[in-house]
């Protein structure tokens, strides 16, 4: 039974696509469709494009040999921002955009380093989100620190494309091996070097000493550094230190270091990087080529982002008259036109039933009068059938007749109707180059609808009973250019069922990163409510300040003049009708400054499709610029097709569904299926009571910053890594609130709502830690649930061995620890357990390995946890361990590169 469940989980989590809409394809051994996008804030520099080309050219050959002549880069598009001057060689993009790019070139927020990294938070073998290079990395000679840029690109590509992880560990740079030697965390162990502490560096020399062992852990002290030999014979591994000249391969099953406490072993159950790569979809049907070098050099297309072009294609068929759908559509479309679409964009509108009509050709959004000209044409009556293809074709015409290309233009397609003829225009959609965002309204919307967004790289949404669902969907379709000033930030999205003549109150925090173009919008279903709004300084706005348009769509809005005051805004609504009615409050704003990015939240599911009983994972990324935001509350709201809403608290605790603790990615398994069909996701991220802080730690999944090398018996140091100042290391940020739609996903094979027996085990424990306290071993881990990370387990199985391999390969026959005193806690809680390792004899240097399984009430057993190590270490006075290799006391020092001023701004 457990075997079957493991297979189900593996298939679900590893083989189905994630939510990032990459256009990369592998065709006849060559990667095509790679997009490298430059952020609009990066100054124009021709050298940047030249260096990107050189990097990809070198990477293609290195990749070809690293994959044993299997793959190379065939063509790459470089997306140039509108902020750069136009040139004749720049082409128009199709569906390429900054927010969907595979590689982004952008300055870091707070200048504390240029480490290339990949945003990657999925399971082993799952694709990452994007690679981030800074302009400084691409324009500066970093050869001694990271190796050549081409090699770095291959390292990051392996993260992005094949879902493998780094083989070093900055948090645990050393470990004690099964041979009872202290080793640097690396792969392979054939990489040689020395371990030293730098006591004093002055003038042309450094004084070093051998590393001492920590009296608690038996490992080297925190200041100990591994310095590799410049000259190596080992060929692996690219995921440890691609900068070494000899390194040209990934670690294989033969060379893989299963003991190293790194993310690769943790996330991939001890599998080598090459094993994971060979199991990827790319390599299932790809054979080695006969050529000794890539058959061609990569070709490059230079694309320049264009002015945003959006055409609304709105359903006004007969079914839109039910459940106030036309009414709700018009409210949301008006909000999009007035509050979301950025100024300077071109906007058109088409309505359709069984036929289509162009209501507005493309019009440039310049002022409020333009909005009114478009909103005045929103449909007032619903009748007729549903022809989505006719609606789309009219959308194409609205764009083309305004002398614009459909390539790179966007269509927002909203429909509630059934239509089994979408397949008739799929080819035309593909050829158009348009990006289609689909919004399915209600349970009967055409089943093929999402095919249109999937093939064009658009968003997909579903709205049904949640009255704010449409507003949230339209709010999410913001600028794709990467410009922070063009992004809309949603602060509030609340639906309130209020009985007659009753008041309701609420608060909205406005933090100092936002405040421009701020709107408070109230909608109602029967009668306009009384509205009172007060800013943090006490200024009051009343009902008459909230302006209605002439469309009679139950909507009124207040635009805050200038920049909204920072602090807590308070609102009160009175339902002044005798009957109960539904009121909604929506607040949107934009960044306060073009140089200070606002805190943002982005959410998505791990996949578009789920098949019961396999779980999906909810992800929410909360960040300011590229820095993670920690210590906040993140709640997911998932609406099923029948209108039932599931509330799920997301965690950034490095356990269960969450890959890495404190990386600003909040995650949780979702298993509460209630029937088949479309499900929608909305996320609310809130910082209250001054608990939020920025993390300035270096990101995971990055190219290793090499401190220096040993060459001819001398340590040649690189410039030191820029240090994060203590006062910034845990930079506090103000209270804030963010709302975002995470789009939709489709469920199949699920039983109807009701109580169904659990068919999933507790989640695997991935953060087990062990240490000696006198003659006892203390364990700690994050509690799993009864079903994955929900509820609480029934009991634990803990086993111990003196052999790492024995525990890894034959867990069931290792020595059992008595756990009768352990009462499992709720999922997400910290578990602590202490025991005496009987019947083993304990002496100085005794090394134990421990692992845990959890059992739920249905007697389903989790996978075996990560293997924790506990060492009995009794320090000898002035105990020290010689460094590996040559012992060096006074070492001449050389520093590569330019002089640097290292500080944080």
N, C-alpha and C positions, 0 to 999 in steps of 0.2 A: 504493500500500500504506500509506504513512504517513498519507495523508488518511483512509483507512478507520479506521486505529487511533485517530486523533485524534477522529473522530466517535464511536467506541465509548467512548473515555474520557469524552468530553463527556456522552454520554447517561447513562453510569453515574454519574458524579460529580455531575451537575447536575440530573437529572430525578427520580431516585429519592429517596424520603423519608429523612431522617435518623432518628436513634433517639429524639429527644425527642417525647413523646406530647402535642403541643399539640392542643387541641380547637377551634382557631380555624377558622372557615369563612367564605368570601366568597360571600354569597348576594344576588343582585340588587344589586350594587354596595356592599353593606353588610357590614362585618366583624362576625361574631357569635362568641360563645363565648370572648372574651378573659378571662383570669383574672389579676387583680392580687392577690397574696397578701402579707399582712403577717406578718413573722417573730414567733414567740412571745416573743422577748426585747424587742420594741418596746413601750414603755409605752403604755397606753391613752390615746388622744387623739382626740376627735371631730373636731378641726380637720384631722387627717390625712386622714380619709375625705372631708371637704368639699373639701380641696385636690386630692385625687385626682380627684374628680368634675369640678372646675373645669378641671383639666389636660386631661382626656379631652374635655370639651366644646369647649375651644379647639382642641385637636389635631384633632378631627374636621373642623372647618371648614378649618383650615390644610391638612390632608391632602387634602381634597376639591379645593381649588384647586391644590395642588402637583402633583396627579396629573391635572390638566386635567379635573376633574369626573368622575373615574372611580370613586373609592372613598371611603368614610367609615366611622366607627365607629357601629354600630347598637346593640349591647348589650355590656355589660361586667359581669363578676362580681368583687366585691371580697371576698376570703376573709379573714375576721377570725379571729385565733387564739383558742384556748380560754382563754388567759390573760386575755382581756378579758371583762368582764361580759356575761351573756346579756341580750338585749333582744327584745321582741316582734317587731320588724321584721326580725330576723335569721332567715334561712331555713336549711334543712339543705343542705349540699353534696351533689351527686351524685358525679361522678368527679373533681371539682376537688380539688387538693391542693397544698400548698406546693411540693413537690419537682417538680411538673409544671407549675408556673405559668409564664405568659408574662412576667410582670413580678413581681419580688420587691421588697419594701420591708424593708430590713434595715440595721442599723448596720454600718459598715466594721469590720474587725478591725485594730486600731491606727489611731487617728484621724489620718489624714494627708490628708484631703480628701473632698469630697463629689461628685466628678465623676460624673455619670451615665454609665454605659457598658453595652455589650452583650457578653455572653460569646459570642464568635463565632470559631470556629477552623476552619470548613469551607472548601470551595472557593468560588470566585466563583459567586454565585447560589444557594448553599445557605443554608438557614435557620440562624439562630443558636440558642443555648440559652435564654437569658433576658436581660431587661433588669434592671439593678439600680439602684434609686433608694435613697438613704439618707433616713431620716426628716428629717434636718436640711435636705437639699435641698428636700424637699416642704413644710417648715414655715417656711423662711427666704426672704427676698426676695433672689433671686440674679439679678434681671433684668439688671443691667449686665454680669454675668459670662458668663452662658449665653444670655441672652434669656429670653423667657417660657417657663414650664414646658410649655405646649402645643406650642411649636415644638421644644423639646428632645425631647419624646415622639415627634414625627414623625421627627426625626433618628435616634433609637434604633430606632424601628419599622422604618425602612428597613434598618438593620443586621439586625434580627431576622427580618423577614419576607421580604426580597428578597435578602439576602446580598450587599449592597454595602458598600464600605469608605470610610474617611475620606479626604478629599482634602488634609489637612494632614499634616505629619510632624514630630513633636517631635524626632526624632533628626537630621533633615536639613531644617531650616526654610527653607533657601535653596538655590538651584541656579543654574547658569549656562545661560541659554537659548541657542537656536540663533542668536539675534541678538547673542550674546556680552554680554548684560546679566545682572546678578544679579537674580533674582526670588524673591519669597517663594513657598514651596510652597503653592499654592492653586488653587482652581477657582471661578470663572473668573479669568483674568488681568485682567478689568475691575474687580475689587475693588482700590481704591486705598488707599494709606497711606504711612507713612514708616518708615524703618529707623534706629533710634537705639540708642546705648548709654547707659544711665543711669549717670552718674558719681557723683552725690551728690544725695540727696534730704533736705532739711531744712526744717522748718517748712512753709511753704505753697508751696515751689517745688522743682523738680528741675533740675539742670544736666545737659545731655545733650551728646553729641558724635556726629558722623557715624560710621557703622560702618567699620572698617578691614578690609582683605582679609587673610586668612590666607596666609602666605608659602608654605605647602605646597599648599593646595587651591585658592587663588584665590578662595575664597568668603569671606563675611563671618566675622569672629571669633565665637567661641562666645557671647559676651555680647550679641550683636546681637539686637534684638527688632523684629518687624514690628508697628506700631501702625496699625490701620485707621482710615480716616476714618469718623466717625459717620454722615455723610450720603453715601449712595451712590446710584448709578442702576442698578447691576447687579442682576439678579434672581436670580442663581445664584452659589453653590450651597448648598443645605440641608446637604450633607455636608461643607462647609467651615466656614461661619460663619452658622448659622441665626439668630444673635442680631441680625444687621443687619436693620433695618426693611425695607429694600428687597428682601431675599432671600426669595423666595416659590417658587422652582423648583429643580429638579435640573439639573445640567449635562447638556446634550444633545450630540449629535455635533458640532454647530456651535460650541458654546461650551466644549467639554471641552478641558482642558489636558493633552495627551498627554505632555508633557515632564516634568511635575511628578513628583518621586521619592516618590510616596505609595503606600499599600497598594492603593488602587483601581486604579492603573495596573499595579502589580506583579501583583496577583491576577487581574485581569480583562483582561490583555493589552492595556491601553490603551483599553478600551471606556469610554464615558461611563456614569455612574450611571443615567441615564434609559434608555439602551439595554438595560442589564441588567434594569432594572425592567420594561420593556416585553416582555422575553423571558421573564419569570417566568410561572409557571402562573396566577397571579392575573389577569394581563392578557391572556392568550391569547384569552379569550372575554368580555372585559369592555369594553363600549363606553362612551363619555362620555355622561353624563346630560344631559337638556335643561334641568334646573333650574339656576339660577345659584348656589344654595346647597344644602347637604345637605337632603334631604327631611324628615328628623327629627333631633332632638337624641338623643344616646345615652341609653339607659335603663340603669339600674344595679340589680343584685341584690346585696344584702348577705348573705353566707353566713358562718356561724360554724362553724369546725371542730368536729367531734364526737369523742367518745371512740372510740378505735380498736376496731373490731369485725372479727374475723378468723375465718373458718370453714375448716378443713382439709377438703378433699374428696379422699379417697384411694382409689386403685384397689386392689382386692384380688382381681381376676379371676385365672383360672388361670395366665395367662402370667407373673404376678408371682412365681410359685414358682421360675422359672428364674433362674440367675445371681445367686442371693441377693438378688433385687430387693426382696422384701418386707422382708427383714432390713435392707437398706441404707436403705429408705424409713423404717422405724421408727427407725433410728439418727438419721437427719437430722431427722425430725419431733420426736423427743424433744429434740434439740439446740435446735430452734426454740422449743419450748415452754418450755424451762428457761433458755436463754441469750439468745434473740433478741427475742422478744415482750416489750414493756415492761410493767412492773407497772401495774395499773389498766385494762388492756385487757380486752375481752370476747372469749373464745375458745370456739368450738364445733368439733365434728368429725363428719364424715359418711364412711362407707365405701360403696363401690359395686362391684358386678360387673354382672350383667344387671339387678339390682334395687339399690335404695339403702336405707341404714339410718342414722338419726340416732343416733350413738353418744354424743354430748354436746351438749345444748343450750348456749347461751352461758353461760359461767361467768367471773366476774371474777377475774383473776389477782391474788392478794393475797400468797400465801406458797407455800412448797414443797409443802404438802399439796394445794393446788389443782392444781399441775402433775401430781402423782402420780395424782390422780383422773382426769385426762384421758389421760395416757400409759398408764394401766392398760387403757384401751379400744382401744389400737392393735391392728390386726388380727393374729392369729397364724396364720391359714390363708388360702391363696389358692385360689379355685376360681370357676368360672362364667364368663360372657361379659363384655362391656364395654358399658355404656350411660352415656355421659358426660352426656347430657341428664338422665337420672334422678338422677345424682349431683348435678348443679347444682341441680335443682329441690328436692332434699332439703336442699341447703345453704341455699337461699332460705327454706325452711320452718323450719330450725333458727334462722335469724336472726329471722324474723317471729314465731315462736311464743315467742321470748324478749322480745317487745315492743320490738324494734328494727327500724329501717327498713333495707331492702337498699341504699337510696341511700347511697353513700359507704362502705359496708361492703366488706370484701375477702374474696375466696375464693382459696385456694391449691389449684389443681387439679393433681394428679399422676396420670399414667396412662402405661402402656406399651402399651396395646392399640389395635387398629384399631377404628374406629367411623366408619361412613360416614353417620351420621344426625345429626351435630352441627348441620347446617343447620336441623333441625326446631325447635331452641330458640333460634336466633340472635335472633329478634325479642323473645322473652321476656327474654333477657339484656340487650338494649338498653334495654327498658322498665324493668328492675329498678334501673338506676343503680349496680349493683355493679361493683367493680373486680376483674378476674380475672387472677391470676398463673398462668401455665401452666408446668408442668414435664413435658417429654417424656422418658420414661425408655426408653432403647433405641431401635433403628432402626425399630421397627414402630409406634410411637405414631401415633395418628390424624393424617393429613396436614392436616386442617382445624383442628387444635388451636390454632395460633397466631392464627387468626382471632378467637378469644375474647379473647385479651390485647390484640390490635391494636385492636379496637373499643371496649374498656373502659378503655384506658390502663394496663394492667398490664404487669408484666415477663414476658419469655418466656425459658425456659431449656431446655437439652438436656443430659442426662447419659447416658453409656454406659459405656465401659471405665474412665474415670477414677473410681476408687472414691470419691474425695472430691467428685465432681461434684454430688451431691445436697446434701451439707453446704454446699458453696459457694453453691448456689442458694438454699437456705433462709436462709443468713446474709445474703444480699443483700436479702431482703424485710424490711427494717427499717422503722422509723417514717418516715412521709412528712410529718411535721408541721413539720420545720425545727428542732426542738428538739435541741441538740447532746447533751444528757444522755440522750436517748432512743435515740440512734443506737448500734448495735452496731458495733464496730470489730474486724475479723478480722486477727489478727497472724500466724497460721500455718495452713497447710493442706498437710500433707505425707503422701504415701502411700509406704510403705517395704516392699519385698519383702525379707524377711530370712530367710536360711537358718537351719536348726535350730541351736539353742544358740549363736547369735551375738548380740553387742551392736551397737547403733548409737547414735551420739550426735548431738545437735543443740543449737542455741542460739536463743533468742528474745529480742530486745531489747525492753524495756518503757521507753518514753520518758516524760517528765514530764507530757505532756498527757493521759495515759490511766492506767488502773490500778484503776478501780472495777469491781466485778462481773466479776472476771477468772476465767475458767475454762480449765483444761487438760483436754482430753478425749483419751482413747486408745481406739481400737477395734481389734478383732482378728477373725480369721476362724476360728481353731481353738481357741486357748487363750490366756487372759489372760497378757500378758507381765509380766516383772519391770520395775517402773518406778522410776527414781530421778530426782528433780527438786531442783535447788538454786537458791535465790534469790541475788541479787547480794551479799548480806551473809553468805552461807554457810549459811543455814538450809536443812535438807534435808527433803524429803517422800518417803515411800516408798510401795510398792505398796498397803499397807493404807490409806493416806490417800485413794486413788482409789476412790470408792464406786461399786458396781454397783447397778442397780435390780433389781427382781424379774422383769423381762420376758425376761431371758436373751437379749439382743440384741447381745452382744459389745461392750459399751460401758461405760467407767468414767470418772468425772470427779472433778476436784478443784476446789473453789471456794476461791480464795485469800481468807483472812479479811481484812476491812478493805480497805485500798488496797494494791495490789501494789507491791513495792519497785521503784524506778527503777534500770535497769541491765540487764545481760545475765543472763538465766536459762538454765540448762544442764539438758538432760534426757538420760537414757540409757535405752534399752529393750533388754531381753534376751528374745529369742524362746526361751522355755524348753521349747518343743516340739521333738521330733526332726525334724519335717518343716518345710519352708519355709512361711511364712505371711505374709499381708499385714497390716501394722500401719499405722494412721494416727494422726497427731497434729494436733489442731485447737485453736487458742487464740483466745478472743474476750475482749473487754473493753469498757469504756465510758469516756467522758470523766472525767478526774479532777476538773475544776471546771466549774461552769455558766458561768463567765465566760471561760474559756480554751478555744477550740475545739481539738480534736485534729487532728493531721495526718490527712487522709483521702485515699483513692484511689477514683476512679470510672472505669469503663471502658465503652466501647461500640464497635460497628462503625459505619461511616458510613451503613450501610443494612441493612435487614432481609433483602433479597434480592439475590443476585448472580448474574449470568449469565456463564458462561465465554466468552471469556477476560478479561472486564473486571475490573479490580481493585476491591477495597474497601479502606478505610483503617481501621486500628485506632487508636483514640484512648484515651488515659488521662490524666485530669486529677488531678494531685497538688497539694494545697493545704492551707494552714492558715487556716481562715476563708475569706476571699476572696483571700488572698495566695498566689502561686505558690511551689512548692517546687522548687528548682533543684539540679543537681549530683548527681543520684541515678541508680541503676540501675533501669530499668523493663523488665520482661520479660513478654511476652505468650505464653500457651500456648493454642494453638488445636487442638481435638480434632475430627477429621473423623468422619464417620458410621461408618467402618470401625474407629475406635479409634486411628488414627494421630495422633500429636501433633507439631505444628509449633511450634518455639520461635523467637520473634522479638524482638530487642532494639528497643525504641522509642526515638526520638530527639526532643530538643527543640532542634534545631539550625537551624531556619528554612530547611530545604532539603527537596527531595523532597515528601513528603506533609505536612511540618510547615509551617504557615503563618507563624508568628512565632517567632523564636528567644527562648529564655528567658522563656516565658510560662507555664510549668508544664503545658503540654499536650504530651504525648509521643505521637508519631505514627509510623506506618509503613504502607506499602502491603502488602497481603496478596495473593499470587498463586499460592500453592502448593496448588492445588486437587487433590483426590484423590477424584474421583467426586462424585455428586450427593447431596442430602439435607441434613440438619441438621449444622451445625458449632457448637461451643461455644467461648466465650472466657473465659479466666481471666487475671488480671494480678497480678504480684508486683512491688511497689515497695519498694526497699530503700535505706537510707542507711547506708553503712559508712565507717569511718575518718574521721569528721568532715568529710565533703565536702559535706554538704547545707547549703543556706542558703535564707533567705526572700528573695524579691524584693519590694522596697517601691516599685518603679517604678510610675508611673501606668499603668493598663491601656490597651490599644489599643481602637479602636472606641468612642470616647467623645465626648461633647460637649466642644468646645474651650473651655478656660478663657481668656477674652479678657483680656489684661493691662490694656487701657484703650483709649480712643478719642481721636481728634483732633476737637475741636469748636471751631469759630471760631478756628482757629490755635493752640489750646491742647491739650496732652495731659491728658486727664482719666483718672487711673489708678484701677483697681479695687484692692481690698485684694490684696496679693501672695499667690500660692499658698502654702499651708503647705509649709514645707521639710522634707525628710526628713533627719534628722540623720545625719552620716557613720557613726556607730557603729551605726546601725540599717539603713543602706542595704543592707548585705549581712549581715543578721542570721543567724548560724549556728544550726543546730538539731541536736539530738542524733541519734544513730543510731536508726533505726526500721525496722520492717518492716510492710507492709500487704498483705493479699491481698483481691482482690475479683473477683466474677464479672461478666463483661461481657455475660451473656445469650447468646442464640443467633441465628444467621442461617441462611438457606436458600440453597443453591447449586443451580443448574440448568445443563444444557448442557455439563457437564464430562466429559471423557473418563475412563475408568477409570485407576487408578494406573499409573504407568510414565513413561518418558522421552519427553517431547513437545517438539517444536521450539518455540523462543521465538517468540511472536507479538506481544510487547509491546516497545516501544523503551525506551531509557534515559529516566529522568524528566527533565523540563524543569529546567534550572539557573535558580534564581530569586534567587541571591545573588551574581552576578558583580560584582566591584568592580575599578576601574582607577585607577591614578595614575602620574604621571610621576616617573622618577628620572633626572635629567640628561636624556640624549637617548633613553632607553628608557622603555617603558611596562610597568609591573608589573601583572599580573592575579592575582586570587585568586578561588576559588569552591569550593563543596562538590562533591566528585565524585559524579556519579550512578552507577547500577549498569548491569549488562548488561541486566537486566529491571527497569525502573523504578529502585528504590533497593536492588537486591540484586545482589551480584557486582561486576564492574567493566566499564566500557565498553571498547571496542576502540580508539577513537581520537576526536579532537576536530576539529571544523571551527571556526576562528576567523576572523571577517571584521571589517574596519575601514572606516570612512567618515568624512568630514568633515560629512556630512549625516545628521541624525537620521532624517528622513523616508525617505531613500534606504535606510538600513539596515533601518528598520521595514517598508517596503513592498516592498523588492526585495533581500532578504538574499542570495539566491543570486548576484547580480551585483555585490555589493560586493567590495572588494579582499581577497584571500585572504592570511592570515598563514601562514607556514611553521611547522607544528606537528610536524614529523617527530621532534623531540627529546622530545616529551611522551609519557610512558608513563602512561596512566590508572591511578589508584590505586583501592583498594577504595571502594565506596560509603560516603559519610559522612566520608571523609578530606578534608583541606584540600589543594587543588591550588594551586600557585604557578607562574607562567610569566612570563618577561620577554622582550621582543622590541623591536627597533628598527623604528619605523613607516616602513619604506621602501615606495614611493619618494617619500613625502610630504616636503615642505619644512617644517621646524619653526622657528617663531619665537615670540616672546612673544605669548600670547593664542591660540595654535593650539589648536583644540578637536577632539578625536577621539571618535567613538562606536564601541564594540566590542560584539559579541555572539558567542555560542558555541552550537554544536550538538554533541551526543555521538552516536557511531555504535556499535552493538553488533556482536557476532560474526555475527549474522544479517543484517548490513547494514541494520538498521532505524535510523532517525534520529529523535532527540528533537525536540521543538518548539524553536524558537529561544529562547534565554535572554532574561532581562531585558537591556536595553541599558545598558551602563556608559559613563560619560563620563570622559575624561582631558583635562586642560587644562594646557598648558605655560604656567606663570606665573612671571615673573621680577619680584620685587617692586622697586618704586622706593622709595628712602628716604622715610620718613614718608608712604608711599602711603596714600591714603584715597579712598573713593568717596563722593560726596555722597549723602545720603539721598534717597529718592524723595519728590517733593512739596516741601512747604515746609521750608526749613532752619531749625531752631529751636535756640537755644543755652540760653537760660534760659526755662523753661516753668513756668507756674503749675500747681500740682498740686491736684487735688481727689480725695478718696477717697469713693466711694459706700459705703453700707451701714453696719452697726454696727461698733463697735470690736471687734477680734478678738485673742485671744491664740493665737498660732500655734506649736504645738509637737507633738511626738510623745510619746505615752505608752507 
